[in-house]
Amino acid sequence: MNQNCLQQFARTSCIASIATTALFIAVLAISSQSATAAPYDRPVDAEPLGFPDQMRGTTLSDPDDALAAPTPAPLATGNLPPPSAALLRISFNPEQATLDDVALGDIVFFAGSLKSRGGRIALKGYAGEPGATGSNERRLALRRVLAVREQLVDQGIAPERLTVYALGGVKDSGNPDRVDIVQSGR
């Protein structure tokens, strides 16, 4: 009986080994067929990645300079259009985001009339030189527009009606330090 078990074990091991080998060969055959049929092995017409056009031919003394975004040139103020119409225009002192007494009075009066009207309102904050889109300009514009939003909410205007935009430098000939309150199209 011991010999019988050994023979049966040998047959089962042999069959399992043959089955494993056959499966391995089948997998290799399938993968080699799909590899030859796949579009990945064909050459692709592509240009190697390089420096952006504005950086070609320049040398950088600091490798981190390559990662810095180029600063756009400010717009010429003589060519700017007049500011578009606004429901209310709040002026700020340069480099400041605090509301003065006149601005607070204007916001309180405006909020009183806004309560009786429906619709959404957009608050567009500006700061910096015309066309400036840097981080500092946009942060200052955001602080300004949030100060105006806070006052409107304190006066009973639902926050869902207010949409905030921090735009950085102006794109018109108006005061570069302001928040425009306009009727929103949404």
C-alpha positions as MATLAB code, in Angstrom:
seq = 'MNQNCLQQFARTSCIASIATTALFIAVLAISSQSATAAPYDRPVDAEPLGFPDQMRGTTLSDPDDALAAPTPAPLATGNLPPPSAALLRISFNPEQATLDDVALGDIVFFAGSLKSRGGRIALKGYAGEPGATGSNERRLALRRVLAVREQLVDQGIAPERLTVYALGGVKDSGNPDRVDIVQSGR';
ca = [
       0.000    0.000    0.000;
       2.917    2.271    0.680;
       4.230    1.745   -2.814;
       0.784    2.412   -4.245;
       0.658    5.804   -2.512;
       4.071    6.713   -3.870;
       3.042    5.898   -7.424;
      -0.164    7.881   -7.109;
       1.712   10.860   -5.608;
       4.261   10.754   -8.428;
       1.495   10.699  -11.050;
      -0.360   13.627   -9.408;
       2.826   15.668   -9.045;
       3.745   14.992  -12.628;
       0.298   15.961  -13.872;
       0.324   19.136  -11.762;
       3.767   20.004  -13.047;
       2.713   19.463  -16.652;
      -0.442   21.538  -16.139;
       1.555   24.388  -14.570;
       4.065   24.317  -17.415;
       1.285   24.315  -20.025;
      -0.414   27.256  -18.342;
       2.863   29.188  -18.223;
       3.473   28.538  -21.930;
      -0.084   29.660  -22.772;
       0.342   32.877  -20.826;
       3.632   33.577  -22.578;
       2.073   32.931  -25.976;
      -0.875   35.221  -25.288;
       1.283   38.011  -23.935;
       3.691   37.830  -26.865;
       0.780   37.945  -29.323;
      -0.787   40.951  -27.643;
       2.578   42.662  -27.368;
       3.152   42.454  -31.102;
      -0.363   43.651  -31.832;
      -0.331   46.508  -29.337;
       0.244   50.037  -30.647;
       2.811   50.657  -27.938;
       5.685   49.091  -29.822;
       5.331   51.395  -32.828;
       7.460   54.567  -32.939;
       5.693   57.801  -32.129;
       6.357   61.144  -33.788;
       7.045   63.332  -30.783;
       9.420   66.103  -29.885;
      11.436   65.817  -26.718;
      10.386   68.082  -23.875;
      12.543   71.128  -23.412;
      12.458   74.595  -21.990;
       9.511   76.829  -22.819;
      10.095   79.180  -25.734;
      10.598   82.172  -23.430;
      13.513   80.427  -21.701;
      15.370   79.106  -24.745;
      18.894   80.416  -25.016;
      19.029   81.737  -21.475;
      21.214   80.457  -18.713;
      20.064   80.290  -15.162;
      22.401   81.002  -12.299;
      19.995   79.391   -9.813;
      18.129   76.183  -10.804;
      15.142   77.319   -8.726;
      14.732   80.268  -11.120;
      13.450   77.814  -13.719;
      10.504   76.980  -11.473;
       9.482   80.585  -10.838;
       6.579   81.836  -12.927;
       7.447   84.747  -15.190;
       5.886   87.997  -14.033;
       3.661   89.539  -16.695;
       4.355   93.093  -17.749;
       1.892   95.563  -16.278;
      -0.634   97.066  -18.660;
      -0.119  100.581  -19.906;
      -2.633  102.772  -18.083;
      -3.292  104.995  -21.107;
      -4.827  102.119  -23.083;
      -7.239  100.888  -20.421;
     -11.013  101.162  -20.891;
     -13.176  102.887  -18.284;
     -14.526  100.693  -15.467;
     -17.773   98.869  -16.124;
     -20.924   99.882  -14.283;
     -21.227   98.755  -10.681;
     -24.065   98.840   -8.168;
     -21.568  100.095   -5.592;
     -17.846  100.811   -5.734;
     -15.888  100.724   -2.443;
     -12.457  102.428   -2.430;
      -9.553  101.400   -0.205;
      -6.297  103.041    0.759;
      -3.289  101.531   -1.052;
      -2.003   98.340    0.585;
      -4.935   98.380    3.056;
      -7.950   96.100    3.471;
      -9.813   97.943    6.220;
     -13.075   99.751    5.531;
     -13.289  103.422    6.502;
     -16.433  105.082    7.908;
     -17.612  106.299    4.509;
     -17.344  102.793    3.029;
     -19.160  101.280    6.015;
     -22.005  103.805    5.601;
     -22.241  103.029    1.887;
     -22.403   99.292    2.575;
     -25.125   99.696    5.229;
     -27.234  101.837    2.859;
     -26.659   99.425   -0.043;
     -27.545   96.383    2.096;
     -30.845   98.026    3.059;
     -31.833   98.404   -0.588;
     -30.477   94.955   -1.481;
     -32.735   93.229    1.050;
     -35.820   94.243   -0.917;
     -34.360   92.998   -4.221;
     -33.702   89.419   -5.243;
     -30.803   87.947   -7.167;
     -27.180   87.209   -6.657;
     -24.412   89.762   -6.203;
     -20.769   89.472   -7.289;
     -18.046   91.147   -5.248;
     -14.958   91.833   -7.372;
     -11.836   92.792   -5.445;
      -8.882   94.609   -7.019;
      -5.418   95.499   -5.752;
      -2.094   96.427   -7.291;
      -0.920   97.862  -10.563;
      -3.057   97.437  -13.686;
      -2.758   93.871  -14.959;
      -0.917   92.569  -11.878;
      -1.825   88.970  -11.070;
       0.791   88.131   -8.460;
       0.083   86.364   -5.215;
       0.379   89.497   -3.061;
      -2.051   91.464   -5.209;
      -4.615   88.674   -5.242;
      -4.306   88.123   -1.481;
      -4.872   91.814   -0.791;
      -7.840   91.804   -3.184;
      -9.227   88.781   -1.347;
      -8.868   90.444    2.058;
     -10.715   93.487    0.724;
     -13.551   91.564   -0.844;
     -13.980   89.419    2.269;
     -14.184   92.567    4.418;
     -17.027   93.862    2.226;
     -18.725   90.444    2.242;
     -18.539   90.280    6.039;
     -20.248   93.676    6.354;
     -23.021   92.667    3.924;
     -23.642   89.435    5.839;
     -23.689   91.401    9.123;
     -26.391   93.601    7.578;
     -28.604   90.565    6.873;
     -27.681   89.648    3.298;
     -27.671   85.860    2.842;
     -24.138   84.576    2.121;
     -25.528   82.331   -0.634;
     -26.371   85.457   -2.633;
     -22.760   86.679   -2.625;
     -20.028   85.467   -4.945;
     -16.461   86.613   -4.238;
     -13.745   87.262   -6.855;
     -10.177   88.314   -5.961;
      -8.837   89.573   -9.287;
      -5.559   91.312   -8.447;
      -4.728   94.324  -10.611;
      -7.426   96.201  -12.485;
      -8.004   95.821  -16.207;
      -9.576   99.243  -16.580;
      -8.712  102.869  -15.845;
     -10.579  102.939  -12.517;
      -9.173  103.077   -8.993;
      -6.780  100.104   -8.605;
      -7.658   99.776   -4.896;
     -11.352   98.926   -4.831;
     -14.152   96.385   -4.588;
     -16.930   96.513   -7.175;
     -20.362   95.159   -6.293;
     -22.197   94.087   -9.440;
     -25.324   92.114  -10.285;
     -24.321   88.512  -10.882;
     -25.541   86.618  -13.929;
     -26.153   83.423  -11.956;
];
